[in-house]
């Protein structure tokens, strides 16, 4: 048991990994134009650089969450933090697209230990409903705050140093975590974890990795036989994993968690909400820098109001939840995000900065409000001894949603962008907007200006298309959350039966 004063010191340490991950996510978006010019990745390589982190992380989260329940959540957090810092150094000094992709994959391995460990420790440290919801709100606000700090610090670094410096900002935060963690964080683990089942661990990896790989291939190359075979293999292994968990007396993943309507509905809501948000984060920094011509630091400052809105939305969630029904708040947050996407459909290639700021404020604040509440529902629905596994499932949905948002919305935008360029345009211009900008500088003035104008108009059309899709997804998610999480029980004993089933 942690004393009340010690709870908040422990929370201060737990927000450090969240800052790491959110900073890393937003900084990369601003570094993409520099990566395009220096490492010259293809369009597919650029998408891999962005989303391989999330794919690897999603594949390992369930395993890492249950491992934390077994060996200790603080121990796993510190091990993963050290690995994350080392991988950040490798990414900073990458000399080829392949080397950077490998470094980002290793970041995913380290990151898989961080998020479920922090949420599960919050569940164990904060046992009262009100203080736990406040702690989750602060945890979520730290994520939004990292999204604000990351672009500003990253933009300054990009103007003064090489692009690899944006990864080195992870290192001092990681050192602070490794020093303060053993002093301020208590250790929690499942007192009766049962025997470790290596087959379950292999099957969980065998389920996630082929599925996300198949989705990635389908998003970038179409539904090829390789993509279909990978997804079929992953689903088959997933069926074997589920069968094995049902037969084991002490399974690696307790499938009874999904019997809880709040838990299952919150995980789905997280996945779809993050799908739309991260797809937007992939496109907007390129619009600000490559279409409107803003410098990285200036572009980051114009995005600052949106991330401040995210902090306000997360902190307001705990206060509003005492006065308004949680399902209603979740749906309202998602509808605010959908309105933001609709605002994006009004921007152009020569103007649109004000619309971008308004749109991102609505999306950032609305999604932060809803995600704070769904994260609290997830960890409160699970027994304390299963907090690591429950947090891992939630984060799997979160990271998979982010990876799919980048892959699918990013690929949709790429396809629309490429269709708007003439067939005679240089190959580099067809790959990415950054490639078009770099190519235009090497052409005669008239040809270069014509290529730039065409490429920018095509990118704006692609952004409009992705915005319409994002708005539709958030409207659907809002309706689903309202009816799935807000449906009232006819029998008051139902919730007690759910809790008893999961604790059995």
N, C-alpha and C positions, 0 to 999 in steps of 0.2 A: 504494500500500500504506500502511495506517495503522499506526503503532506501537501496541503493546499498551496503553500508558497512554492514548494518544489515543483508542482505541476506546471506552473507557468514558465519556470526556468527550463524545464524539460521541453516544453512546447517551443521555446525560443531556439533550442538546438534542432528540433524536428523540422522547423521551417527552412533550415539551411539546405538540405537536399532538394526541397521543392524549388527554392530559388535557383539552384544549380540547373535543374531540368528545364525550368521555364526560360531562364536566360539562354541556355543552349539552343532551345527551339527557335526563339525569335532572332537571335544573333545570326543564325545560319541563313535565314531569309535575306538579311541585309548583305551578307557576304556572297550570295550567289552570283551577282554580276561580276565580282572580282574573280571568283572561281572560274566562271565561264571564259574570261579573258586569259587567265594564267594557266589553268590546267586543261582548257579546251575540252571539257567533257561533251559527249553527245547528249541528245535529249534524254535518252534512256539512262545514261550514266548520271546525269544531273538528278533525275528522279530517285535513283538508287542512293545517291549521296544524302538526299533529304530523308527518305523514308526507310532505309535499311535499319536505322536505329530503332524505329518503332516496331518494325516487323520482328527483329530479333528479340526485343524487349517483350513483345506480346507472346512470343513463343515460349519464353522462359518464366513469365510471371507466376503461373500456377505452381510450377515446381519451386520457385524461390519463396513464394508465400508459405507453402507447406514446410519448406526447409527452415524458414524462420520460426515457425511454430515448434519445430523439433529442436534446433540447436540454440535458439535464442534470437529474438528479434533485434536486440541491440547489437549482438555479435555480427549478425548478417549485415546490418546497416553499415557497420564500420568496415567490414571486409569489402562490401560493394562500393563504399565511398572511396577507398584507396584504389580500387580497380578503375573507377570512373576518372579519378584524377590522372592516373597513368595513361589511360586511353586518350584523354584530352591533350596531353603532351604529344602523343603520337600523331593525332589529327592535326595539331598545329604545324608540324613539320612535314606533312605529307607532300610528296613530290609528283604524284600522279593521281588521276581519278581512282584507280584501283586501290592505291594505298589509303586514300581518304575513305573509300567505301569500307575497307577492312577496319580502319580506326573507328568509324561510326558504328560498325557492327559490334566492336568491343565495348564502345560506350553503351550499347544496348544491353550487353551482358551485365555491366556494372549497374546500369539504371534499373534493371529488373529487380535488384535487391532493395532499391531505395524507396520507391513509392509505397509498395505494400508494407514495408517495415514501418514507415512513418505513420500511416493510417492505423495499422494494427496497434502500435504503441499508444496512439491517441485513444483508441478504444479501451486499452488496458489501464491507462493512467487516469482518464476522466470517466468516472463511473456514473455521475449524475447527468441526467438528460440535458439540462439547461447548460451546464458548463461544457459538456461534450459538444453540443451544437455550436457554442461560442468558439471552442477550440478548432472545430472543423472550419468555421467561418474564417478564423485567422489563418489557418492552413491554406484555405482557398485564396484568401486575399494575398498571401505571400506569393502564390503562383502568379496572380495577376500583377503584383508588384514586380516580380522578376521579369515579366514581359515588358514592364515599363523601363526598368533599369537596363535590361539587356540591350535594346536597340540604342539607347543613349550612349552607354559605355562602348558598345560595339561600333556605333557610328563614329565616335571620337577615335577609336583605335584604327578604324579603316582609313580615316583621313591622315593618320600620322604613322601607321605601321603597315605591315603586310597582312593579308587576309587571315593567315594562321593565328595571328594574335588574339582573335576573338575566342578561340578555344582555350587560351591560357588563362582567361579570367575565371575559369572553373577551379584552378589550382589553389589560390588563397582561400576560397570558400571551403574547399575540401580539407585543407589543413586545419582550419578552424573547427570543422566537424570532428575530425579525428582527435583533436586535443580536448574539446569540450564534451564530446559524447561519453567517454568513460567516466567523467566526473559528475555529469548531471542527469544522465539517462539511466533509469532502472532497467533491469533485465526481466523479460517475461518469456515464458515458453509453455507449451502444453505439458502438464505434469505426466500425462499418460499418452504419449504420441503413438504407441504401438510400434510394430516392426516397420522398418523402411522397406518399401516395395520397389525395387529397381525397375520392374516391368511397367509399373504405373508411370514412373518418371519418363521412361523411354517412349511410352505410348502418348503421353501428353505432348512431348516434343514432336513426335511423329505425326500428331494431329495438327498442331498449329503451323509448323513450318511449311509443309507442302500446301496447305490451304492458302496461307498468305502469299506464298510464292506463286501459286496458280493465279490468284487474284491480281498480283503484280504483273505477270505476263499478259493476262487477259486485258489489263488496263492499258498496257503500252503497245501490244502487238495484235490485239484481238483474241478471240476465243480459238486459239490454236490447239492442236492435239496435245502439245506439251502442257499447256495451261489446264486443259480438261483432265488429263491424266493425273496431274499433281493434285488437283482439287478432289478427284475421286479417291486417290490414295489417302489423302488426309481425312476425308470423311469416313472411309472404311476403318482407318486406325482409330478415329474418334469413336466409332461404334464399339470397337473392341475395348477402348478405354472405359466407356460408360458401362459396358457389361462387366468388366473386371471390378470397377468401383462398387457395383451393386452386389457382387459376390463376397467382397472382402468385409470382415468384421470391423476393421479399422482402415477405411479407404484413405488414399492420399487426398482426394477431393470428395467432400461430403455433398452428394447430389441433392440431399434433402434441403439444402439452402435454397434451391430453385423452387421449392414448394411454397416458399414465402412470397406472396404476391408483391410486397413492397420491395423485397430484394431483387427479384427478377425484373420487375418493371423499372426500377432505378438503373439497373445495369444497361438495359436496352436504351433508356432515355439518355444515359451518359454517352453511349456509343454513337447515337445519331446526332446528338448535339455537338459533340466534338468533331464528328465527321464534317459538318458544315463549317465550324469555326476554323479548323486547321487548314482546310482547303482555301479559305479566305486569307489566312496568314501566308500561304505559299504564293499567292498572286499579288497582294497589295504592295508589298515592298518593291516588287519589280515595276509595278505601275508608277509608284512615286518616283523611283530613281530613273527608270529607263524611258518612261513615257513623258512624265512631267519634267524630268531633268533635274530633280532635287539631289543635293549631296546626301550621303548616308546620314550624317548627324542631323541635318535639317529634316530629312524624312522621318527620322526617329522621333524628333521633337513634335512633329505634327501628329504622330501616332500616340503621343503621351496622353492626351485626354481620354483616349479609348481605354488604355490600361488603368488609368485612374478610375474610370467608370467601373472597370472590373473589380478593383479593390472595394469601391463603395458598394457595388452589388453584392459581393461576398459578405461584407460586414453587415449590410442591411438585412441579409437573409435571416440571421439569428433573431434580430429584433422583430422583423415582420412576421416571422413564424409564430410568435406569441399572440398575434392578433388576427391573422388570416390563415385559412386552412392551407397546409403545405402543398397538396396537389394543385390548388388554384394558383399559388405562387409560382410553382414550377412551370405551369402552362403559360402564365403571364410573362415570365422571363423568356421563354422560348419564342413567344409571339413578338416580343420586343426585338429579339434577334432577327426574326423573319422580316420585320419592318426595315431593319438596317440593310438587309440584302436587297430589298426593293429599292431603297435609296441609291444603291450602287448602280442600278440599271440606268441612272440618269447622267452618269459621268461621260466625258468625251476625251479625245486625244489631246486637246489643247486646254481644257479646263475641267475641273472636277475636284479640286483639293478640298473645298468646303464640304462637298457631298461625301467624300471619303471619310473625313473626320466625323461627321454626323452619323454615317452608317456604322463606322467602327465603334463609336460610343454606344450605339444601340445594341450591336451584336455583343461587344465585350461585356457590357453591364448586364444584359439579359441572360446570356449564357452563364456568366459567373454566378448570378442569383440562383438559377436552376441547378447548376452543378454542385453548389454548396449543399443544397438541401438533399439532393439525391445521394451524395456521398455520405451524409449523416444517416440517411435511411439505410444504406447498405451496411455500414459498420454497426449500427444499433440493432439490426435484424439478426445478426449472427451471435452465437454464444462467444464469451470472452476467449475460450481456449481455441476457437476456430477463427479468431480475428484475422490472423495472417492469411489463411486461405480465402476468407471472404473479401478482404482488401485486394488480394491478388486477382480474384475474379472481376472485381469492379475495375481495377486498373487494366486488366486484359481488354475489357470492353472499351475503356478509355483510349488506350494506346492503339488498339486495332482500329477504332473509329478514326483516330488521327492519321494513321497510316493509310487507311482506305480513302480518307478525305484528300490527302495529298496525291495518292495514286489515281483515284478515279476522277475527282474534280480537276486535278492537275493535268491528267491525260485528256480529259474532255476539252480543257482550255487549249492544250497543245494541238489537238486535232483541229479545233476551230481556227486557231491562229495559223496553222500551216495551210488550211484550205483557203485562207484569204490572201496568201502570197502567190504571185505568178510562178508558173513552172520554171521560168528562166532565172529566178532569183538564186543566188549562190547557196550551196548546200548548207553552209554554216548558218545562214539566215533562216533556213527552214527548220533547223534544229531548235533554236531558242531565240528569244528576243535579244538576249545579251549577245548572241552570235551575230545577229543582224546589226546591232550597234557597232560591234567591233569591225565587221566587214565593211560597213558604210564609211568608216574612217579611212579605209584603204582605197576607196573608189574615187574617181573624179567627182568634183563638187556636185554637179547636177545629178549624176546617177546616185551618189550617196544620199543626197537629200530626198530624192524620190523613193529610194529603198527604205529610208528611215520613216517617212510619212506613211508608206504602205504598211510597214511592219507594226507601227504604233497603232494605226487604225484597226488592223487585224487583231492585235492584242486586246484592244478595248472591246471589240466584238466578242472575243473569247471570254473576257471578264464578265460582260453582260450575261452571256449564256450560263456561266457558272453561278452567277448571282441568282438568276431565276431558279435554277435547280436547288441552290442552297435555301432559298426562301420556301420552296415547296417542301423540302425535307423538314425544316423547322416547324412549319404549320402542322404537318402530319405528326411530328413528335409531340407537339403541344397537345393535340387532341388525344393521342394515345396515352400520354402521361395523365391527362385529366380523367379519362375513363378507366385506365388500369389502376392508377394509384388512388383515385378519388372515389372508386365504387364502394359504397357502404355495405357492411355485412348485415344480413338478415338475422344472424344469430350471433350474439356477443361473445359466445364461447369460441368462435372460430379462430380468433387471434391467439387465444391461449392454447388451442390444439396445435397451431403452427409452431409456437415456441416450444411446446413440450416435445413435438416430433423432432425438432432440430437438436434439442438438448439430450435426447434419449441416447 
